[in-house]
Amino acid sequence: MEKHFQLVYLLDLYGGLLTEKQYHILNSYYNEDQTISEIAEAESVSRQAAFDLLKRTEKLLMEYDEKLQLLDKYLRNKETISRILQTCGCSADADCKKLLSQLEENL
């Protein structure tokens, strides 16, 4: 998986464990497509300080996931649900499909 998308997922999964500043910087960079310079200006810090915090927080998210492995579990569950929906096809009743779709959305 591309690192950018991996970090977006990790931010969604573990963002609540970060400080407000860590979350804001990662969210600004990965979800709002802001540059390091824009983030530094908004945070009133140097570009180097913004870059360092970004890299430290990326590493922290990777360490969280290395221990908890929630991203891998999430992706496997999403894939399993997708395969179930494809396998059931037209033969599954509407209630079954609806429940699986809801489960997939809740992941």
N, C-alpha and C positions, 0 to 999 in steps of 0.2 A: 504494500500500500504506500502511496506517495506520502512523504513526511508531512506535507501541508495538511492533507486530509486526516492523517493519523492524529495530528495535534488538535485539529478541530474536534474530532471525536473525544480525545482525551480531555479537552477543556470542558466539553459537555458533561463527561462522566465525573471528573474530579475537580471541576471549577469551584465547588463549594468548600474545598479544602484549602484553597489559596487565600492569601490576603486580598483585600479589595484592590490594592495597587497592582499586585501580580495579575489578578484576573483582568483588570481593566487594560493593562498593557497587552496581554495575550489576545484578549478579545478584539482590541483595536487593530492589532497586527493581522490576526488570522481571519476574523469575521468581518471587519470593516475595511480591510485592505489599506490601512494607513501605513505610511512609511515610518521608519525609525525617527526621522527628523520631525515629522508631524507629531508623533507620540512624545518625543522629547520636549517639544514646544508646549504641548498641552499639559504635560506633567511638570514643566519648569525645571527640567534637569538637562544635563548634557546628552548629546547623542550617544556617547560612550556609556553613560550610566543607563540609558534606556535599553541599549543593546545588551549590556551585561545582565540587566534584570530579565530581559526577554530570554536570553540563553540559559540563565540559571533556573528560570521557571519552567522552560521546556524540559530541562534535565530532570527537574523535580517531578513533573507529570510522568515522564518516562519511568522514573523510579517507582512511583506509585503503581503504575500499571504493571511493571515487572513483578511486583510483589502480589498485587491483587488480580491481575489478568482479566479485568472486567471487559476490556475492549475485545479481546479474543472471544470471550464468552458471548458478548453481545453480537458480534459478527457471525459466529456459528449459529446462534439461535435465530437470527434474522434469515440466514441462508436455509436453515431447516424449515422454517415456516414457509418460506418461498417455495421450497421443493414440495412441501405438503400441498400447498395451494395448486401448484402445477400438476402434481400427481392426481389429486382429487378431480381436477378439471370439472367437467359437466356432471360427473357422477355424484359430487358432493352436494348435499342439500344447502339451501341458502343460509340457514342458521349456522351450520358448520363453517362455511366460508366467512360469514360475518364475524364469528368469534375468532377465527384465525387472523383475520384482517385487524381486528381490534387488538389482539395480542401483539401483532407485529408493530402496530402504532405505539403500543405501550412500552416497547423495548427501549 
